[in-house]
Amino acid sequence: MHAPEGTARTLLKAGFLAGPVYLLAGYSQAVLREGFDIRRHALSLLSNGALGWIQISNFMLTGLLVIAGAFGLRTVLRNGRGHAWVPMLLTTYGIGLLSPSPAHDQESPLQVSHLRRMA
């Protein structure tokens, strides 16, 4: 069963927006969050602290957009090698974004050692 052409186009646009939405929300927070240094910290660290809900919401919105894009691709990719696997893998990735766990606090040994290697 295939979605109508207009629906498929809308789903594909949603998938296309996933990356820009994630980056815009993440970098906006990075600029505004005190103590956050984009040169040293991963964007996922923004999910920590009192304002962490913003980044977690960003992950969830991005995940929904990726899943929508995967459904759109499933509609338009009818033949070929990736017609089944590409949408399935994108859906799996989107589901992973829907259930983010808070990143390690920057004081944790894992994060400190990672930052030292990057410096």
Secondary structure, DSSP 8 states (H G I E B T S, - for coil): ----HHHHHHHHHHHHHHHHHHHHHHHHHHHHSTT--TTTS-GGGGGSSTTHHHHHHHHHHHHHHHHHHHHHHHHH--SSTTTTHHHHHHHHHHHHHHS------TTSHHHHHHHHHH-
